[in-house]
């Protein structure tokens, strides 16, 4: 793949700690992983499958894993040495020339230029196809992460029956529509803030539709949705391993699929990599007991996660 997009992605990240050899190896691995994910994204698009569907389709295992890893990364505690960089990104003003999300604004411009108006399956030769597919995917994921932060900042969306797959669908619909908008290619227009604003509007519209529909169902069903929303919100305040393990352990209450621990670990390497079966069992057992105690006894994060910083920045802007 032409290195322009992957190089800009790498430059948007803080330099890895350690030796130059280790740093080069880490960045080389990141480029390779992005290329493999792009191949699957292109495969999906050439089959006529939209990204909102492809990221939960087991035929595209790398793409699904990339999608889950980004979600889990929002809830991962940030090491102290990275907090200043992450905080500066999180507190950027979306209306300024600074970054508008965890991706650098120059990256957004490049992504949009590669993706706009071009179906990745019709983008020309192999490298151009992969460039378009990766650009489209990263735009989609950027809007989707923004919507996750918005939806997770309260229990309202989930209490209305909305879930993460619904957010995927909203993000894809808005990105697909914006990529076909000629005005966004004009030099004085920054497309990412426009896409994020469109996503916010679509999210609010979806929530209003859900609220109207829920008027037709019984109070028991509405209370079940509210209970599940409160539980999910509480689990997101825990350390990432406990959050993933307890969400799986309480899947019956949440109305979700339950996975055996080895499969769960494979699905969530960001959260569970390196933990033994015994360690995971112990965390589940301790976590279950802790949830019956006051919140200060829960296995909560000791350091802020990206979600905490983005949520705080969003709340500050709304004041």
MODELLER restraints for C-alpha pairs under 7 A, 6 or more apart:
rsr = mdl.restraints
at = mdl.atoms
rsr.add(forms.Gaussian(group=physical.xy_distance, feature=features.Distance(at['CA:1:A'], at['CA:35:A']), mean=6.99, stdev=0.5))
rsr.add(forms.Gaussian(group=physical.xy_distance, feature=features.Distance(at['CA:1:A'], at['CA:127:A']), mean=4.82, stdev=0.5))
rsr.add(forms.Gaussian(group=physical.xy_distance, feature=features.Distance(at['CA:1:A'], at['CA:130:A']), mean=6.58, stdev=0.5))
rsr.add(forms.Gaussian(group=physical.xy_distance, feature=features.Distance(at['CA:1:A'], at['CA:131:A']), mean=6.95, stdev=0.5))
rsr.add(forms.Gaussian(group=physical.xy_distance, feature=features.Distance(at['CA:2:A'], at['CA:127:A']), mean=6.05, stdev=0.5))
rsr.add(forms.Gaussian(group=physical.xy_distance, feature=features.Distance(at['CA:6:A'], at['CA:31:A']), mean=5.93, stdev=0.5))
rsr.add(forms.Gaussian(group=physical.xy_distance, feature=features.Distance(at['CA:8:A'], at['CA:107:A']), mean=5.93, stdev=0.5))
rsr.add(forms.Gaussian(group=physical.xy_distance, feature=features.Distance(at['CA:9:A'], at['CA:107:A']), mean=6.65, stdev=0.5))
rsr.add(forms.Gaussian(group=physical.xy_distance, feature=features.Distance(at['CA:10:A'], at['CA:27:A']), mean=6.88, stdev=0.5))
rsr.add(forms.Gaussian(group=physical.xy_distance, feature=features.Distance(at['CA:12:A'], at['CA:103:A']), mean=6.73, stdev=0.5))
rsr.add(forms.Gaussian(group=physical.xy_distance, feature=features.Distance(at['CA:12:A'], at['CA:104:A']), mean=5.62, stdev=0.5))
rsr.add(forms.Gaussian(group=physical.xy_distance, feature=features.Distance(at['CA:16:A'], at['CA:23:A']), mean=5.55, stdev=0.5))
rsr.add(forms.Gaussian(group=physical.xy_distance, feature=features.Distance(at['CA:37:A'], at['CA:62:A']), mean=5.74, stdev=0.5))
rsr.add(forms.Gaussian(group=physical.xy_distance, feature=features.Distance(at['CA:37:A'], at['CA:63:A']), mean=5.34, stdev=0.5))
rsr.add(forms.Gaussian(group=physical.xy_distance, feature=features.Distance(at['CA:38:A'], at['CA:130:A']), mean=5.87, stdev=0.5))
rsr.add(forms.Gaussian(group=physical.xy_distance, feature=features.Distance(at['CA:38:A'], at['CA:133:A']), mean=5.85, stdev=0.5))
rsr.add(forms.Gaussian(group=physical.xy_distance, feature=features.Distance(at['CA:38:A'], at['CA:134:A']), mean=4.91, stdev=0.5))
rsr.add(forms.Gaussian(group=physical.xy_distance, feature=features.Distance(at['CA:39:A'], at['CA:130:A']), mean=6.43, stdev=0.5))
rsr.add(forms.Gaussian(group=physical.xy_distance, feature=features.Distance(at['CA:40:A'], at['CA:60:A']), mean=5.96, stdev=0.5))
rsr.add(forms.Gaussian(group=physical.xy_distance, feature=features.Distance(at['CA:40:A'], at['CA:63:A']), mean=6.25, stdev=0.5))
rsr.add(forms.Gaussian(group=physical.xy_distance, feature=features.Distance(at['CA:41:A'], at['CA:63:A']), mean=6.67, stdev=0.5))
rsr.add(forms.Gaussian(group=physical.xy_distance, feature=features.Distance(at['CA:41:A'], at['CA:133:A']), mean=5.97, stdev=0.5))
rsr.add(forms.Gaussian(group=physical.xy_distance, feature=features.Distance(at['CA:42:A'], at['CA:120:A']), mean=6.41, stdev=0.5))
rsr.add(forms.Gaussian(group=physical.xy_distance, feature=features.Distance(at['CA:42:A'], at['CA:121:A']), mean=6.69, stdev=0.5))
rsr.add(forms.Gaussian(group=physical.xy_distance, feature=features.Distance(at['CA:42:A'], at['CA:130:A']), mean=6.51, stdev=0.5))
rsr.add(forms.Gaussian(group=physical.xy_distance, feature=features.Distance(at['CA:42:A'], at['CA:133:A']), mean=5.23, stdev=0.5))
rsr.add(forms.Gaussian(group=physical.xy_distance, feature=features.Distance(at['CA:44:A'], at['CA:54:A']), mean=6.32, stdev=0.5))
rsr.add(forms.Gaussian(group=physical.xy_distance, feature=features.Distance(at['CA:45:A'], at['CA:120:A']), mean=6.83, stdev=0.5))
rsr.add(forms.Gaussian(group=physical.xy_distance, feature=features.Distance(at['CA:45:A'], at['CA:121:A']), mean=6.28, stdev=0.5))
rsr.add(forms.Gaussian(group=physical.xy_distance, feature=features.Distance(at['CA:46:A'], at['CA:121:A']), mean=4.93, stdev=0.5))
rsr.add(forms.Gaussian(group=physical.xy_distance, feature=features.Distance(at['CA:51:A'], at['CA:172:A']), mean=6.76, stdev=0.5))
rsr.add(forms.Gaussian(group=physical.xy_distance, feature=features.Distance(at['CA:52:A'], at['CA:168:A']), mean=5.17, stdev=0.5))
rsr.add(forms.Gaussian(group=physical.xy_distance, feature=features.Distance(at['CA:52:A'], at['CA:169:A']), mean=5.28, stdev=0.5))
rsr.add(forms.Gaussian(group=physical.xy_distance, feature=features.Distance(at['CA:52:A'], at['CA:172:A']), mean=5.86, stdev=0.5))
rsr.add(forms.Gaussian(group=physical.xy_distance, feature=features.Distance(at['CA:54:A'], at['CA:60:A']), mean=6.74, stdev=0.5))
rsr.add(forms.Gaussian(group=physical.xy_distance, feature=features.Distance(at['CA:55:A'], at['CA:63:A']), mean=5.76, stdev=0.5))
rsr.add(forms.Gaussian(group=physical.xy_distance, feature=features.Distance(at['CA:55:A'], at['CA:64:A']), mean=4.52, stdev=0.5))
rsr.add(forms.Gaussian(group=physical.xy_distance, feature=features.Distance(at['CA:55:A'], at['CA:67:A']), mean=6.24, stdev=0.5))
rsr.add(forms.Gaussian(group=physical.xy_distance, feature=features.Distance(at['CA:56:A'], at['CA:64:A']), mean=5.59, stdev=0.5))
rsr.add(forms.Gaussian(group=physical.xy_distance, feature=features.Distance(at['CA:57:A'], at['CA:64:A']), mean=6.93, stdev=0.5))
rsr.add(forms.Gaussian(group=physical.xy_distance, feature=features.Distance(at['CA:65:A'], at['CA:267:A']), mean=6.71, stdev=0.5))
rsr.add(forms.Gaussian(group=physical.xy_distance, feature=features.Distance(at['CA:69:A'], at['CA:268:A']), mean=6.78, stdev=0.5))
rsr.add(forms.Gaussian(group=physical.xy_distance, feature=features.Distance(at['CA:69:A'], at['CA:270:A']), mean=6.14, stdev=0.5))
rsr.add(forms.Gaussian(group=physical.xy_distance, feature=features.Distance(at['CA:72:A'], at['CA:270:A']), mean=6.58, stdev=0.5))
rsr.add(forms.Gaussian(group=physical.xy_distance, feature=features.Distance(at['CA:72:A'], at['CA:271:A']), mean=6.87, stdev=0.5))
rsr.add(forms.Gaussian(group=physical.xy_distance, feature=features.Distance(at['CA:73:A'], at['CA:270:A']), mean=6.95, stdev=0.5))
rsr.add(forms.Gaussian(group=physical.xy_distance, feature=features.Distance(at['CA:74:A'], at['CA:305:A']), mean=6.35, stdev=0.5))
rsr.add(forms.Gaussian(group=physical.xy_distance, feature=features.Distance(at['CA:74:A'], at['CA:306:A']), mean=5.06, stdev=0.5))
rsr.add(forms.Gaussian(group=physical.xy_distance, feature=features.Distance(at['CA:74:A'], at['CA:307:A']), mean=5.06, stdev=0.5))
rsr.add(forms.Gaussian(group=physical.xy_distance, feature=features.Distance(at['CA:75:A'], at['CA:240:A']), mean=5.93, stdev=0.5))
rsr.add(forms.Gaussian(group=physical.xy_distance, feature=features.Distance(at['CA:75:A'], at['CA:305:A']), mean=5.21, stdev=0.5))
rsr.add(forms.Gaussian(group=physical.xy_distance, feature=features.Distance(at['CA:75:A'], at['CA:306:A']), mean=6.39, stdev=0.5))
rsr.add(forms.Gaussian(group=physical.xy_distance, feature=features.Distance(at['CA:75:A'], at['CA:307:A']), mean=5.88, stdev=0.5))
rsr.add(forms.Gaussian(group=physical.xy_distance, feature=features.Distance(at['CA:76:A'], at['CA:240:A']), mean=5.63, stdev=0.5))
rsr.add(forms.Gaussian(group=physical.xy_distance, feature=features.Distance(at['CA:76:A'], at['CA:305:A']), mean=5.23, stdev=0.5))
rsr.add(forms.Gaussian(group=physical.xy_distance, feature=features.Distance(at['CA:77:A'], at['CA:301:A']), mean=6.74, stdev=0.5))
rsr.add(forms.Gaussian(group=physical.xy_distance, feature=features.Distance(at['CA:77:A'], at['CA:303:A']), mean=5.41, stdev=0.5))
rsr.add(forms.Gaussian(group=physical.xy_distance, feature=features.Distance(at['CA:77:A'], at['CA:304:A']), mean=5.50, stdev=0.5))
rsr.add(forms.Gaussian(group=physical.xy_distance, feature=features.Distance(at['CA:77:A'], at['CA:305:A']), mean=4.38, stdev=0.5))
rsr.add(forms.Gaussian(group=physical.xy_distance, feature=features.Distance(at['CA:78:A'], at['CA:303:A']), mean=6.44, stdev=0.5))
rsr.add(forms.Gaussian(group=physical.xy_distance, feature=features.Distance(at['CA:78:A'], at['CA:304:A']), mean=6.11, stdev=0.5))
rsr.add(forms.Gaussian(group=physical.xy_distance, feature=features.Distance(at['CA:78:A'], at['CA:305:A']), mean=5.45, stdev=0.5))
rsr.add(forms.Gaussian(group=physical.xy_distance, feature=features.Distance(at['CA:78:A'], at['CA:306:A']), mean=6.99, stdev=0.5))
rsr.add(forms.Gaussian(group=physical.xy_distance, feature=features.Distance(at['CA:87:A'], at['CA:309:A']), mean=6.38, stdev=0.5))
rsr.add(forms.Gaussian(group=physical.xy_distance, feature=features.Distance(at['CA:89:A'], at['CA:99:A']), mean=6.34, stdev=0.5))
rsr.add(forms.Gaussian(group=physical.xy_distance, feature=features.Distance(at['CA:89:A'], at['CA:101:A']), mean=6.90, stdev=0.5))
rsr.add(forms.Gaussian(group=physical.xy_distance, feature=features.Distance(at['CA:89:A'], at['CA:102:A']), mean=6.28, stdev=0.5))
rsr.add(forms.Gaussian(group=physical.xy_distance, feature=features.Distance(at['CA:90:A'], at['CA:101:A']), mean=6.88, stdev=0.5))
rsr.add(forms.Gaussian(group=physical.xy_distance, feature=features.Distance(at['CA:90:A'], at['CA:309:A']), mean=5.91, stdev=0.5))
rsr.add(forms.Gaussian(group=physical.xy_distance, feature=features.Distance(at['CA:90:A'], at['CA:310:A']), mean=5.07, stdev=0.5))
rsr.add(forms.Gaussian(group=physical.xy_distance, feature=features.Distance(at['CA:90:A'], at['CA:313:A']), mean=6.24, stdev=0.5))
rsr.add(forms.Gaussian(group=physical.xy_distance, feature=features.Distance(at['CA:91:A'], at['CA:313:A']), mean=5.24, stdev=0.5))
rsr.add(forms.Gaussian(group=physical.xy_distance, feature=features.Distance(at['CA:92:A'], at['CA:98:A']), mean=5.89, stdev=0.5))
rsr.add(forms.Gaussian(group=physical.xy_distance, feature=features.Distance(at['CA:92:A'], at['CA:99:A']), mean=5.83, stdev=0.5))
rsr.add(forms.Gaussian(group=physical.xy_distance, feature=features.Distance(at['CA:92:A'], at['CA:100:A']), mean=6.33, stdev=0.5))
rsr.add(forms.Gaussian(group=physical.xy_distance, feature=features.Distance(at['CA:93:A'], at['CA:100:A']), mean=6.72, stdev=0.5))
rsr.add(forms.Gaussian(group=physical.xy_distance, feature=features.Distance(at['CA:94:A'], at['CA:100:A']), mean=4.63, stdev=0.5))
rsr.add(forms.Gaussian(group=physical.xy_distance, feature=features.Distance(at['CA:94:A'], at['CA:193:A']), mean=6.29, stdev=0.5))
rsr.add(forms.Gaussian(group=physical.xy_distance, feature=features.Distance(at['CA:98:A'], at['CA:105:A']), mean=6.55, stdev=0.5))
rsr.add(forms.Gaussian(group=physical.xy_distance, feature=features.Distance(at['CA:99:A'], at['CA:105:A']), mean=4.87, stdev=0.5))
rsr.add(forms.Gaussian(group=physical.xy_distance, feature=features.Distance(at['CA:100:A'], at['CA:193:A']), mean=6.76, stdev=0.5))
rsr.add(forms.Gaussian(group=physical.xy_distance, feature=features.Distance(at['CA:108:A'], at['CA:192:A']), mean=6.51, stdev=0.5))
rsr.add(forms.Gaussian(group=physical.xy_distance, feature=features.Distance(at['CA:111:A'], at['CA:135:A']), mean=4.62, stdev=0.5))
rsr.add(forms.Gaussian(group=physical.xy_distance, feature=features.Distance(at['CA:111:A'], at['CA:139:A']), mean=6.88, stdev=0.5))
rsr.add(forms.Gaussian(group=physical.xy_distance, feature=features.Distance(at['CA:112:A'], at['CA:135:A']), mean=6.92, stdev=0.5))
rsr.add(forms.Gaussian(group=physical.xy_distance, feature=features.Distance(at['CA:114:A'], at['CA:131:A']), mean=6.73, stdev=0.5))
rsr.add(forms.Gaussian(group=physical.xy_distance, feature=features.Distance(at['CA:114:A'], at['CA:132:A']), mean=5.42, stdev=0.5))
rsr.add(forms.Gaussian(group=physical.xy_distance, feature=features.Distance(at['CA:114:A'], at['CA:135:A']), mean=6.21, stdev=0.5))
rsr.add(forms.Gaussian(group=physical.xy_distance, feature=features.Distance(at['CA:115:A'], at['CA:132:A']), mean=4.99, stdev=0.5))
rsr.add(forms.Gaussian(group=physical.xy_distance, feature=features.Distance(at['CA:115:A'], at['CA:135:A']), mean=5.55, stdev=0.5))
rsr.add(forms.Gaussian(group=physical.xy_distance, feature=features.Distance(at['CA:115:A'], at['CA:136:A']), mean=5.40, stdev=0.5))
rsr.add(forms.Gaussian(group=physical.xy_distance, feature=features.Distance(at['CA:115:A'], at['CA:179:A']), mean=6.93, stdev=0.5))
rsr.add(forms.Gaussian(group=physical.xy_distance, feature=features.Distance(at['CA:116:A'], at['CA:179:A']), mean=4.51, stdev=0.5))
rsr.add(forms.Gaussian(group=physical.xy_distance, feature=features.Distance(at['CA:116:A'], at['CA:180:A']), mean=6.42, stdev=0.5))
rsr.add(forms.Gaussian(group=physical.xy_distance, feature=features.Distance(at['CA:117:A'], at['CA:179:A']), mean=5.68, stdev=0.5))
rsr.add(forms.Gaussian(group=physical.xy_distance, feature=features.Distance(at['CA:117:A'], at['CA:180:A']), mean=5.27, stdev=0.5))
rsr.add(forms.Gaussian(group=physical.xy_distance, feature=features.Distance(at['CA:120:A'], at['CA:129:A']), mean=5.19, stdev=0.5))
rsr.add(forms.Gaussian(group=physical.xy_distance, feature=features.Distance(at['CA:120:A'], at['CA:132:A']), mean=5.05, stdev=0.5))
rsr.add(forms.Gaussian(group=physical.xy_distance, feature=features.Distance(at['CA:120:A'], at['CA:133:A']), mean=5.15, stdev=0.5))
rsr.add(forms.Gaussian(group=physical.xy_distance, feature=features.Distance(at['CA:121:A'], at['CA:129:A']), mean=6.40, stdev=0.5))
rsr.add(forms.Gaussian(group=physical.xy_distance, feature=features.Distance(at['CA:123:A'], at['CA:129:A']), mean=4.95, stdev=0.5))
rsr.add(forms.Gaussian(group=physical.xy_distance, feature=features.Distance(at['CA:123:A'], at['CA:132:A']), mean=6.87, stdev=0.5))
rsr.add(forms.Gaussian(group=physical.xy_distance, feature=features.Distance(at['CA:140:A'], at['CA:171:A']), mean=6.14, stdev=0.5))
rsr.add(forms.Gaussian(group=physical.xy_distance, feature=features.Distance(at['CA:140:A'], at['CA:172:A']), mean=5.90, stdev=0.5))
rsr.add(forms.Gaussian(group=physical.xy_distance, feature=features.Distance(at['CA:140:A'], at['CA:175:A']), mean=6.09, stdev=0.5))
rsr.add(forms.Gaussian(group=physical.xy_distance, feature=features.Distance(at['CA:143:A'], at['CA:171:A']), mean=5.70, stdev=0.5))
rsr.add(forms.Gaussian(group=physical.xy_distance, feature=features.Distance(at['CA:143:A'], at['CA:196:A']), mean=5.94, stdev=0.5))
rsr.add(forms.Gaussian(group=physical.xy_distance, feature=features.Distance(at['CA:144:A'], at['CA:167:A']), mean=6.52, stdev=0.5))
rsr.add(forms.Gaussian(group=physical.xy_distance, feature=features.Distance(at['CA:144:A'], at['CA:168:A']), mean=6.00, stdev=0.5))
rsr.add(forms.Gaussian(group=physical.xy_distance, feature=features.Distance(at['CA:144:A'], at['CA:171:A']), mean=5.16, stdev=0.5))
rsr.add(forms.Gaussian(group=physical.xy_distance, feature=features.Distance(at['CA:147:A'], at['CA:167:A']), mean=6.55, stdev=0.5))
rsr.add(forms.Gaussian(group=physical.xy_distance, feature=features.Distance(at['CA:147:A'], at['CA:199:A']), mean=6.97, stdev=0.5))
rsr.add(forms.Gaussian(group=physical.xy_distance, feature=features.Distance(at['CA:149:A'], at['CA:307:A']), mean=6.43, stdev=0.5))
rsr.add(forms.Gaussian(group=physical.xy_distance, feature=features.Distance(at['CA:149:A'], at['CA:311:A']), mean=6.36, stdev=0.5))
rsr.add(forms.Gaussian(group=physical.xy_distance, feature=features.Distance(at['CA:151:A'], at['CA:157:A']), mean=5.87, stdev=0.5))
rsr.add(forms.Gaussian(group=physical.xy_distance, feature=features.Distance(at['CA:153:A'], at['CA:311:A']), mean=6.30, stdev=0.5))
rsr.add(forms.Gaussian(group=physical.xy_distance, feature=features.Distance(at['CA:155:A'], at['CA:229:A']), mean=5.48, stdev=0.5))
rsr.add(forms.Gaussian(group=physical.xy_distance, feature=features.Distance(at['CA:155:A'], at['CA:230:A']), mean=6.31, stdev=0.5))
rsr.add(forms.Gaussian(group=physical.xy_distance, feature=features.Distance(at['CA:155:A'], at['CA:233:A']), mean=6.65, stdev=0.5))
rsr.add(forms.Gaussian(group=physical.xy_distance, feature=features.Distance(at['CA:157:A'], at['CA:207:A']), mean=6.15, stdev=0.5))
rsr.add(forms.Gaussian(group=physical.xy_distance, feature=features.Distance(at['CA:158:A'], at['CA:229:A']), mean=5.14, stdev=0.5))
rsr.add(forms.Gaussian(group=physical.xy_distance, feature=features.Distance(at['CA:159:A'], at['CA:225:A']), mean=4.93, stdev=0.5))
rsr.add(forms.Gaussian(group=physical.xy_distance, feature=features.Distance(at['CA:159:A'], at['CA:226:A']), mean=4.45, stdev=0.5))
rsr.add(forms.Gaussian(group=physical.xy_distance, feature=features.Distance(at['CA:159:A'], at['CA:229:A']), mean=5.14, stdev=0.5))
rsr.add(forms.Gaussian(group=physical.xy_distance, feature=features.Distance(at['CA:160:A'], at['CA:207:A']), mean=6.87, stdev=0.5))
rsr.add(forms.Gaussian(group=physical.xy_distance, feature=features.Distance(at['CA:160:A'], at['CA:210:A']), mean=5.86, stdev=0.5))
rsr.add(forms.Gaussian(group=physical.xy_distance, feature=features.Distance(at['CA:160:A'], at['CA:211:A']), mean=6.10, stdev=0.5))
rsr.add(forms.Gaussian(group=physical.xy_distance, feature=features.Distance(at['CA:160:A'], at['CA:225:A']), mean=6.70, stdev=0.5))
rsr.add(forms.Gaussian(group=physical.xy_distance, feature=features.Distance(at['CA:161:A'], at['CA:225:A']), mean=6.13, stdev=0.5))
rsr.add(forms.Gaussian(group=physical.xy_distance, feature=features.Distance(at['CA:170:A'], at['CA:199:A']), mean=6.84, stdev=0.5))
rsr.add(forms.Gaussian(group=physical.xy_distance, feature=features.Distance(at['CA:170:A'], at['CA:202:A']), mean=6.73, stdev=0.5))
rsr.add(forms.Gaussian(group=physical.xy_distance, feature=features.Distance(at['CA:171:A'], at['CA:199:A']), mean=6.28, stdev=0.5))
rsr.add(forms.Gaussian(group=physical.xy_distance, feature=features.Distance(at['CA:174:A'], at['CA:195:A']), mean=6.68, stdev=0.5))
rsr.add(forms.Gaussian(group=physical.xy_distance, feature=features.Distance(at['CA:174:A'], at['CA:198:A']), mean=6.51, stdev=0.5))
rsr.add(forms.Gaussian(group=physical.xy_distance, feature=features.Distance(at['CA:174:A'], at['CA:199:A']), mean=6.15, stdev=0.5))
rsr.add(forms.Gaussian(group=physical.xy_distance, feature=features.Distance(at['CA:175:A'], at['CA:195:A']), mean=6.55, stdev=0.5))
rsr.add(forms.Gaussian(group=physical.xy_distance, feature=features.Distance(at['CA:178:A'], at['CA:195:A']), mean=6.65, stdev=0.5))
rsr.add(forms.Gaussian(group=physical.xy_distance, feature=features.Distance(at['CA:184:A'], at['CA:191:A']), mean=5.68, stdev=0.5))
rsr.add(forms.Gaussian(group=physical.xy_distance, feature=features.Distance(at['CA:228:A'], at['CA:254:A']), mean=5.51, stdev=0.5))
rsr.add(forms.Gaussian(group=physical.xy_distance, feature=features.Distance(at['CA:235:A'], at['CA:243:A']), mean=5.09, stdev=0.5))
rsr.add(forms.Gaussian(group=physical.xy_distance, feature=features.Distance(at['CA:235:A'], at['CA:247:A']), mean=6.89, stdev=0.5))
rsr.add(forms.Gaussian(group=physical.xy_distance, feature=features.Distance(at['CA:236:A'], at['CA:243:A']), mean=5.92, stdev=0.5))
rsr.add(forms.Gaussian(group=physical.xy_distance, feature=features.Distance(at['CA:237:A'], at['CA:300:A']), mean=5.88, stdev=0.5))
rsr.add(forms.Gaussian(group=physical.xy_distance, feature=features.Distance(at['CA:237:A'], at['CA:301:A']), mean=6.80, stdev=0.5))
rsr.add(forms.Gaussian(group=physical.xy_distance, feature=features.Distance(at['CA:238:A'], at['CA:299:A']), mean=5.58, stdev=0.5))
rsr.add(forms.Gaussian(group=physical.xy_distance, feature=features.Distance(at['CA:238:A'], at['CA:300:A']), mean=3.95, stdev=0.5))
rsr.add(forms.Gaussian(group=physical.xy_distance, feature=features.Distance(at['CA:238:A'], at['CA:301:A']), mean=5.51, stdev=0.5))
rsr.add(forms.Gaussian(group=physical.xy_distance, feature=features.Distance(at['CA:239:A'], at['CA:299:A']), mean=6.22, stdev=0.5))
rsr.add(forms.Gaussian(group=physical.xy_distance, feature=features.Distance(at['CA:239:A'], at['CA:300:A']), mean=5.19, stdev=0.5))
rsr.add(forms.Gaussian(group=physical.xy_distance, feature=features.Distance(at['CA:239:A'], at['CA:301:A']), mean=4.63, stdev=0.5))
rsr.add(forms.Gaussian(group=physical.xy_distance, feature=features.Distance(at['CA:240:A'], at['CA:271:A']), mean=5.65, stdev=0.5))
rsr.add(forms.Gaussian(group=physical.xy_distance, feature=features.Distance(at['CA:241:A'], at['CA:271:A']), mean=4.90, stdev=0.5))
rsr.add(forms.Gaussian(group=physical.xy_distance, feature=features.Distance(at['CA:241:A'], at['CA:272:A']), mean=5.78, stdev=0.5))
rsr.add(forms.Gaussian(group=physical.xy_distance, feature=features.Distance(at['CA:242:A'], at['CA:283:A']), mean=6.48, stdev=0.5))
rsr.add(forms.Gaussian(group=physical.xy_distance, feature=features.Distance(at['CA:242:A'], at['CA:284:A']), mean=6.92, stdev=0.5))
rsr.add(forms.Gaussian(group=physical.xy_distance, feature=features.Distance(at['CA:242:A'], at['CA:287:A']), mean=6.70, stdev=0.5))
rsr.add(forms.Gaussian(group=physical.xy_distance, feature=features.Distance(at['CA:245:A'], at['CA:284:A']), mean=6.17, stdev=0.5))
rsr.add(forms.Gaussian(group=physical.xy_distance, feature=features.Distance(at['CA:246:A'], at['CA:284:A']), mean=6.01, stdev=0.5))
rsr.add(forms.Gaussian(group=physical.xy_distance, feature=features.Distance(at['CA:246:A'], at['CA:287:A']), mean=6.97, stdev=0.5))
rsr.add(forms.Gaussian(group=physical.xy_distance, feature=features.Distance(at['CA:248:A'], at['CA:258:A']), mean=5.54, stdev=0.5))
rsr.add(forms.Gaussian(group=physical.xy_distance, feature=features.Distance(at['CA:248:A'], at['CA:259:A']), mean=6.75, stdev=0.5))
rsr.add(forms.Gaussian(group=physical.xy_distance, feature=features.Distance(at['CA:251:A'], at['CA:257:A']), mean=6.17, stdev=0.5))
rsr.add(forms.Gaussian(group=physical.xy_distance, feature=features.Distance(at['CA:251:A'], at['CA:258:A']), mean=5.67, stdev=0.5))
rsr.add(forms.Gaussian(group=physical.xy_distance, feature=features.Distance(at['CA:265:A'], at['CA:272:A']), mean=5.40, stdev=0.5))
rsr.add(forms.Gaussian(group=physical.xy_distance, feature=features.Distance(at['CA:265:A'], at['CA:273:A']), mean=6.60, stdev=0.5))
rsr.add(forms.Gaussian(group=physical.xy_distance, feature=features.Distance(at['CA:287:A'], at['CA:299:A']), mean=6.87, stdev=0.5))
rsr.add(forms.Gaussian(group=physical.xy_distance, feature=features.Distance(at['CA:290:A'], at['CA:297:A']), mean=6.13, stdev=0.5))
rsr.add(forms.Gaussian(group=physical.xy_distance, feature=features.Distance(at['CA:290:A'], at['CA:298:A']), mean=5.18, stdev=0.5))
rsr.add(forms.Gaussian(group=physical.xy_distance, feature=features.Distance(at['CA:291:A'], at['CA:298:A']), mean=6.07, stdev=0.5))
